């Protein structure tokens, strides 16, 4: 998967390059060049996450390694569904995003993001400290 800048003049990067660059050299944001589709029914949250998002890292991380990263990322959540959709009244639903280790919605993304940085940087023999703050 290649990533392109929203401003159009930065070079295309693969997943690892876009992850480590943060912003594109032209000041834009890196976005996927293409948008894949997926069908996932009856799978765990981690398996669903791996199936849907693996195309965005394909070429840099194998599906087996990526599944392992997703399983590890969501294993510490306090609910087996990670982010359950709860019916609070007829035809009214609430997506619970507070079952992660810090009880913040940001856990859903950041638990995987930290592992992605660890994986990519370990392959390069590098390290980084990431500080994430809840609001």
PyMOL CGO cylinders between C-alpha atoms (Angstrom):
from pymol import cmd
from pymol.cgo import CYLINDER

trace = [
    CYLINDER, 0.00, 0.00, 0.00, 1.31, 3.41, -0.92, 0.3, 1, 1, 1, 1, 1, 1,
    CYLINDER, 1.31, 3.41, -0.92, 0.47, 6.61, 0.90, 0.3, 1, 1, 1, 1, 1, 1,
    CYLINDER, 0.47, 6.61, 0.90, 0.18, 9.99, -0.83, 0.3, 1, 1, 1, 1, 1, 1,
    CYLINDER, 0.18, 9.99, -0.83, 0.13, 13.52, 0.53, 0.3, 1, 1, 1, 1, 1, 1,
    CYLINDER, 0.13, 13.52, 0.53, -3.12, 15.44, 0.69, 0.3, 1, 1, 1, 1, 1, 1,
    CYLINDER, -3.12, 15.44, 0.69, -1.19, 18.34, -0.88, 0.3, 1, 1, 1, 1, 1, 1,
    CYLINDER, -1.19, 18.34, -0.88, 0.06, 16.22, -3.76, 0.3, 1, 1, 1, 1, 1, 1,
    CYLINDER, 0.06, 16.22, -3.76, 3.74, 17.10, -4.08, 0.3, 1, 1, 1, 1, 1, 1,
    CYLINDER, 3.74, 17.10, -4.08, 5.47, 14.83, -1.52, 0.3, 1, 1, 1, 1, 1, 1,
    CYLINDER, 5.47, 14.83, -1.52, 6.81, 11.46, -2.68, 0.3, 1, 1, 1, 1, 1, 1,
    CYLINDER, 6.81, 11.46, -2.68, 4.68, 8.36, -2.17, 0.3, 1, 1, 1, 1, 1, 1,
    CYLINDER, 4.68, 8.36, -2.17, 5.68, 6.28, 0.83, 0.3, 1, 1, 1, 1, 1, 1,
    CYLINDER, 5.68, 6.28, 0.83, 4.95, 2.76, 2.02, 0.3, 1, 1, 1, 1, 1, 1,
    CYLINDER, 4.95, 2.76, 2.02, 3.37, 2.13, 5.42, 0.3, 1, 1, 1, 1, 1, 1,
    CYLINDER, 3.37, 2.13, 5.42, 6.62, 2.21, 7.40, 0.3, 1, 1, 1, 1, 1, 1,
    CYLINDER, 6.62, 2.21, 7.40, 7.74, 5.46, 5.77, 0.3, 1, 1, 1, 1, 1, 1,
    CYLINDER, 7.74, 5.46, 5.77, 4.39, 7.16, 6.37, 0.3, 1, 1, 1, 1, 1, 1,
    CYLINDER, 4.39, 7.16, 6.37, 4.22, 5.88, 9.96, 0.3, 1, 1, 1, 1, 1, 1,
    CYLINDER, 4.22, 5.88, 9.96, 7.65, 7.23, 10.83, 0.3, 1, 1, 1, 1, 1, 1,
    CYLINDER, 7.65, 7.23, 10.83, 7.33, 10.47, 8.84, 0.3, 1, 1, 1, 1, 1, 1,
    CYLINDER, 7.33, 10.47, 8.84, 4.10, 11.59, 10.49, 0.3, 1, 1, 1, 1, 1, 1,
    CYLINDER, 4.10, 11.59, 10.49, 3.50, 14.52, 8.15, 0.3, 1, 1, 1, 1, 1, 1,
    CYLINDER, 3.50, 14.52, 8.15, 4.40, 14.63, 4.46, 0.3, 1, 1, 1, 1, 1, 1,
    CYLINDER, 4.40, 14.63, 4.46, 7.36, 16.80, 3.41, 0.3, 1, 1, 1, 1, 1, 1,
    CYLINDER, 7.36, 16.80, 3.41, 4.97, 19.23, 1.66, 0.3, 1, 1, 1, 1, 1, 1,
    CYLINDER, 4.97, 19.23, 1.66, 3.03, 19.76, 4.91, 0.3, 1, 1, 1, 1, 1, 1,
    CYLINDER, 3.03, 19.76, 4.91, 0.15, 17.50, 3.94, 0.3, 1, 1, 1, 1, 1, 1,
    CYLINDER, 0.15, 17.50, 3.94, -1.17, 14.40, 5.64, 0.3, 1, 1, 1, 1, 1, 1,
    CYLINDER, -1.17, 14.40, 5.64, -0.40, 10.94, 4.31, 0.3, 1, 1, 1, 1, 1, 1,
    CYLINDER, -0.40, 10.94, 4.31, -3.52, 9.08, 3.20, 0.3, 1, 1, 1, 1, 1, 1,
    CYLINDER, -3.52, 9.08, 3.20, -3.89, 5.70, 1.48, 0.3, 1, 1, 1, 1, 1, 1,
    CYLINDER, -3.89, 5.70, 1.48, -3.57, 5.80, -2.29, 0.3, 1, 1, 1, 1, 1, 1,
    CYLINDER, -3.57, 5.80, -2.29, -6.39, 3.25, -2.62, 0.3, 1, 1, 1, 1, 1, 1,
    CYLINDER, -6.39, 3.25, -2.62, -9.20, 2.07, -0.34, 0.3, 1, 1, 1, 1, 1, 1,
    CYLINDER, -9.20, 2.07, -0.34, -9.65, -1.69, -0.10, 0.3, 1, 1, 1, 1, 1, 1,
    CYLINDER, -9.65, -1.69, -0.10, -12.86, -3.40, 0.97, 0.3, 1, 1, 1, 1, 1, 1,
    CYLINDER, -12.86, -3.40, 0.97, -13.37, -6.31, 3.34, 0.3, 1, 1, 1, 1, 1, 1,
    CYLINDER, -13.37, -6.31, 3.34, -16.15, -8.54, 4.65, 0.3, 1, 1, 1, 1, 1, 1,
    CYLINDER, -16.15, -8.54, 4.65, -15.87, -9.77, 8.21, 0.3, 1, 1, 1, 1, 1, 1,
    CYLINDER, -15.87, -9.77, 8.21, -18.77, -11.39, 9.97, 0.3, 1, 1, 1, 1, 1, 1,
    CYLINDER, -18.77, -11.39, 9.97, -18.67, -13.56, 13.04, 0.3, 1, 1, 1, 1, 1, 1,
    CYLINDER, -18.67, -13.56, 13.04, -15.05, -12.80, 13.94, 0.3, 1, 1, 1, 1, 1, 1,
    CYLINDER, -15.05, -12.80, 13.94, -13.47, -11.43, 17.10, 0.3, 1, 1, 1, 1, 1, 1,
    CYLINDER, -13.47, -11.43, 17.10, -12.68, -7.73, 17.29, 0.3, 1, 1, 1, 1, 1, 1,
    CYLINDER, -12.68, -7.73, 17.29, -8.96, -8.38, 16.87, 0.3, 1, 1, 1, 1, 1, 1,
    CYLINDER, -8.96, -8.38, 16.87, -9.48, -10.65, 13.84, 0.3, 1, 1, 1, 1, 1, 1,
    CYLINDER, -9.48, -10.65, 13.84, -11.90, -8.14, 12.31, 0.3, 1, 1, 1, 1, 1, 1,
    CYLINDER, -11.90, -8.14, 12.31, -9.40, -5.31, 12.90, 0.3, 1, 1, 1, 1, 1, 1,
    CYLINDER, -9.40, -5.31, 12.90, -6.59, -7.35, 11.34, 0.3, 1, 1, 1, 1, 1, 1,
    CYLINDER, -6.59, -7.35, 11.34, -8.65, -8.29, 8.28, 0.3, 1, 1, 1, 1, 1, 1,
    CYLINDER, -8.65, -8.29, 8.28, -9.89, -4.77, 7.64, 0.3, 1, 1, 1, 1, 1, 1,
    CYLINDER, -9.89, -4.77, 7.64, -6.66, -2.88, 8.29, 0.3, 1, 1, 1, 1, 1, 1,
    CYLINDER, -6.66, -2.88, 8.29, -3.98, -5.31, 7.06, 0.3, 1, 1, 1, 1, 1, 1,
    CYLINDER, -3.98, -5.31, 7.06, -4.21, -4.06, 3.46, 0.3, 1, 1, 1, 1, 1, 1,
    CYLINDER, -4.21, -4.06, 3.46, -2.95, -0.69, 4.75, 0.3, 1, 1, 1, 1, 1, 1,
    CYLINDER, -2.95, -0.69, 4.75, 0.28, -2.27, 6.06, 0.3, 1, 1, 1, 1, 1, 1,
    CYLINDER, 0.28, -2.27, 6.06, 0.64, -5.08, 3.50, 0.3, 1, 1, 1, 1, 1, 1,
    CYLINDER, 0.64, -5.08, 3.50, 4.09, -5.16, 1.98, 0.3, 1, 1, 1, 1, 1, 1,
    CYLINDER, 4.09, -5.16, 1.98, 5.66, -4.10, 5.27, 0.3, 1, 1, 1, 1, 1, 1,
    CYLINDER, 5.66, -4.10, 5.27, 4.04, -6.46, 7.81, 0.3, 1, 1, 1, 1, 1, 1,
    CYLINDER, 4.04, -6.46, 7.81, 2.89, -10.03, 7.10, 0.3, 1, 1, 1, 1, 1, 1,
    CYLINDER, 2.89, -10.03, 7.10, -0.70, -10.98, 7.91, 0.3, 1, 1, 1, 1, 1, 1,
    CYLINDER, -0.70, -10.98, 7.91, 0.45, -13.47, 10.58, 0.3, 1, 1, 1, 1, 1, 1,
    CYLINDER, 0.45, -13.47, 10.58, 2.57, -10.88, 12.40, 0.3, 1, 1, 1, 1, 1, 1,
    CYLINDER, 2.57, -10.88, 12.40, -0.19, -8.29, 12.04, 0.3, 1, 1, 1, 1, 1, 1,
    CYLINDER, -0.19, -8.29, 12.04, -2.81, -10.63, 13.52, 0.3, 1, 1, 1, 1, 1, 1,
    CYLINDER, -2.81, -10.63, 13.52, -0.48, -11.21, 16.48, 0.3, 1, 1, 1, 1, 1, 1,
    CYLINDER, -0.48, -11.21, 16.48, -0.08, -7.44, 16.96, 0.3, 1, 1, 1, 1, 1, 1,
    CYLINDER, -0.08, -7.44, 16.96, -3.86, -6.96, 16.86, 0.3, 1, 1, 1, 1, 1, 1,
    CYLINDER, -3.86, -6.96, 16.86, -4.48, -9.80, 19.32, 0.3, 1, 1, 1, 1, 1, 1,
    CYLINDER, -4.48, -9.80, 19.32, -1.93, -8.32, 21.74, 0.3, 1, 1, 1, 1, 1, 1,
    CYLINDER, -1.93, -8.32, 21.74, -3.34, -4.81, 21.33, 0.3, 1, 1, 1, 1, 1, 1,
    CYLINDER, -3.34, -4.81, 21.33, -6.88, -5.76, 22.25, 0.3, 1, 1, 1, 1, 1, 1,
    CYLINDER, -6.88, -5.76, 22.25, -6.22, -8.54, 24.79, 0.3, 1, 1, 1, 1, 1, 1,
    CYLINDER, -6.22, -8.54, 24.79, -6.11, -6.11, 27.73, 0.3, 1, 1, 1, 1, 1, 1,
    CYLINDER, -6.11, -6.11, 27.73, -9.58, -4.68, 27.10, 0.3, 1, 1, 1, 1, 1, 1,
    CYLINDER, -9.58, -4.68, 27.10, -12.09, -5.39, 29.86, 0.3, 1, 1, 1, 1, 1, 1,
    CYLINDER, -12.09, -5.39, 29.86, -14.86, -6.53, 27.50, 0.3, 1, 1, 1, 1, 1, 1,
    CYLINDER, -14.86, -6.53, 27.50, -14.49, -9.53, 25.17, 0.3, 1, 1, 1, 1, 1, 1,
    CYLINDER, -14.49, -9.53, 25.17, -16.01, -7.52, 22.29, 0.3, 1, 1, 1, 1, 1, 1,
    CYLINDER, -16.01, -7.52, 22.29, -13.52, -4.65, 22.88, 0.3, 1, 1, 1, 1, 1, 1,
    CYLINDER, -13.52, -4.65, 22.88, -16.06, -2.01, 21.76, 0.3, 1, 1, 1, 1, 1, 1,
    CYLINDER, -16.06, -2.01, 21.76, -19.53, -3.49, 22.25, 0.3, 1, 1, 1, 1, 1, 1,
    CYLINDER, -19.53, -3.49, 22.25, -22.55, -1.95, 20.57, 0.3, 1, 1, 1, 1, 1, 1,
    CYLINDER, -22.55, -1.95, 20.57, -25.22, -1.83, 23.28, 0.3, 1, 1, 1, 1, 1, 1,
    CYLINDER, -25.22, -1.83, 23.28, -28.92, -1.26, 22.66, 0.3, 1, 1, 1, 1, 1, 1,
    CYLINDER, -28.92, -1.26, 22.66, -30.00, 1.31, 25.24, 0.3, 1, 1, 1, 1, 1, 1,
    CYLINDER, -30.00, 1.31, 25.24, -33.58, 1.66, 23.95, 0.3, 1, 1, 1, 1, 1, 1,
    CYLINDER, -33.58, 1.66, 23.95, -35.45, 0.23, 20.97, 0.3, 1, 1, 1, 1, 1, 1,
    CYLINDER, -35.45, 0.23, 20.97, -33.47, 1.25, 17.87, 0.3, 1, 1, 1, 1, 1, 1,
    CYLINDER, -33.47, 1.25, 17.87, -31.04, 3.35, 19.95, 0.3, 1, 1, 1, 1, 1, 1,
    CYLINDER, -31.04, 3.35, 19.95, -27.50, 2.07, 20.32, 0.3, 1, 1, 1, 1, 1, 1,
    CYLINDER, -27.50, 2.07, 20.32, -24.37, 3.16, 22.12, 0.3, 1, 1, 1, 1, 1, 1,
    CYLINDER, -24.37, 3.16, 22.12, -20.84, 2.11, 21.11, 0.3, 1, 1, 1, 1, 1, 1,
    CYLINDER, -20.84, 2.11, 21.11, -18.86, 1.63, 24.31, 0.3, 1, 1, 1, 1, 1, 1,
    CYLINDER, -18.86, 1.63, 24.31, -15.27, 2.77, 23.74, 0.3, 1, 1, 1, 1, 1, 1,
    CYLINDER, -15.27, 2.77, 23.74, -14.18, 2.79, 27.39, 0.3, 1, 1, 1, 1, 1, 1,
    CYLINDER, -14.18, 2.79, 27.39, -13.13, -0.81, 27.98, 0.3, 1, 1, 1, 1, 1, 1,
    CYLINDER, -13.13, -0.81, 27.98, -9.41, -0.26, 27.29, 0.3, 1, 1, 1, 1, 1, 1,
    CYLINDER, -9.41, -0.26, 27.29, -6.62, -0.09, 29.87, 0.3, 1, 1, 1, 1, 1, 1,
    CYLINDER, -6.62, -0.09, 29.87, -6.97, 3.69, 30.45, 0.3, 1, 1, 1, 1, 1, 1,
    CYLINDER, -6.97, 3.69, 30.45, -10.77, 3.77, 30.04, 0.3, 1, 1, 1, 1, 1, 1,
    CYLINDER, -10.77, 3.77, 30.04, -10.40, 6.32, 27.22, 0.3, 1, 1, 1, 1, 1, 1,
    CYLINDER, -10.40, 6.32, 27.22, -11.73, 6.00, 23.66, 0.3, 1, 1, 1, 1, 1, 1,
    CYLINDER, -11.73, 6.00, 23.66, -8.16, 6.60, 22.44, 0.3, 1, 1, 1, 1, 1, 1,
    CYLINDER, -8.16, 6.60, 22.44, -7.15, 3.14, 23.66, 0.3, 1, 1, 1, 1, 1, 1,
    CYLINDER, -7.15, 3.14, 23.66, -8.91, 1.60, 20.63, 0.3, 1, 1, 1, 1, 1, 1,
    CYLINDER, -8.91, 1.60, 20.63, -6.35, 3.19, 18.28, 0.3, 1, 1, 1, 1, 1, 1,
    CYLINDER, -6.35, 3.19, 18.28, -3.32, 3.74, 20.48, 0.3, 1, 1, 1, 1, 1, 1,
    CYLINDER, -3.32, 3.74, 20.48, -3.02, 0.18, 21.80, 0.3, 1, 1, 1, 1, 1, 1,
    CYLINDER, -3.02, 0.18, 21.80, -2.31, -0.96, 18.23, 0.3, 1, 1, 1, 1, 1, 1,
    CYLINDER, -2.31, -0.96, 18.23, -0.33, 2.11, 17.16, 0.3, 1, 1, 1, 1, 1, 1,
    CYLINDER, -0.33, 2.11, 17.16, 2.27, 1.63, 19.88, 0.3, 1, 1, 1, 1, 1, 1,
    CYLINDER, 2.27, 1.63, 19.88, 2.78, -1.98, 18.84, 0.3, 1, 1, 1, 1, 1, 1,
    CYLINDER, 2.78, -1.98, 18.84, 3.14, -0.93, 15.19, 0.3, 1, 1, 1, 1, 1, 1,
    CYLINDER, 3.14, -0.93, 15.19, 5.87, 1.55, 16.14, 0.3, 1, 1, 1, 1, 1, 1,
    CYLINDER, 5.87, 1.55, 16.14, 7.61, -1.11, 18.27, 0.3, 1, 1, 1, 1, 1, 1,
    CYLINDER, 7.61, -1.11, 18.27, 7.50, -3.63, 15.42, 0.3, 1, 1, 1, 1, 1, 1,
    CYLINDER, 7.50, -3.63, 15.42, 8.73, -1.26, 12.70, 0.3, 1, 1, 1, 1, 1, 1,
    CYLINDER, 8.73, -1.26, 12.70, 11.47, 0.26, 14.83, 0.3, 1, 1, 1, 1, 1, 1,
    CYLINDER, 11.47, 0.26, 14.83, 12.67, -3.13, 16.14, 0.3, 1, 1, 1, 1, 1, 1,
    CYLINDER, 12.67, -3.13, 16.14, 13.18, -4.25, 12.51, 0.3, 1, 1, 1, 1, 1, 1,
    CYLINDER, 13.18, -4.25, 12.51, 15.36, -1.17, 12.02, 0.3, 1, 1, 1, 1, 1, 1,
    CYLINDER, 15.36, -1.17, 12.02, 17.20, -1.53, 15.33, 0.3, 1, 1, 1, 1, 1, 1,
    CYLINDER, 17.20, -1.53, 15.33, 15.78, 1.79, 16.52, 0.3, 1, 1, 1, 1, 1, 1,
    CYLINDER, 15.78, 1.79, 16.52, 13.76, 2.96, 19.51, 0.3, 1, 1, 1, 1, 1, 1,
    CYLINDER, 13.76, 2.96, 19.51, 11.37, 5.82, 20.23, 0.3, 1, 1, 1, 1, 1, 1,
    CYLINDER, 11.37, 5.82, 20.23, 9.43, 7.09, 23.22, 0.3, 1, 1, 1, 1, 1, 1,
    CYLINDER, 9.43, 7.09, 23.22, 5.78, 7.88, 22.55, 0.3, 1, 1, 1, 1, 1, 1,
    CYLINDER, 5.78, 7.88, 22.55, 3.82, 9.96, 25.02, 0.3, 1, 1, 1, 1, 1, 1,
    CYLINDER, 3.82, 9.96, 25.02, 0.06, 9.82, 24.58, 0.3, 1, 1, 1, 1, 1, 1,
    CYLINDER, 0.06, 9.82, 24.58, -2.23, 11.93, 26.73, 0.3, 1, 1, 1, 1, 1, 1,
    CYLINDER, -2.23, 11.93, 26.73, -5.93, 11.60, 27.26, 0.3, 1, 1, 1, 1, 1, 1,
    CYLINDER, -5.93, 11.60, 27.26, -7.89, 14.83, 27.32, 0.3, 1, 1, 1, 1, 1, 1,
]
cmd.load_cgo(trace, "trace")
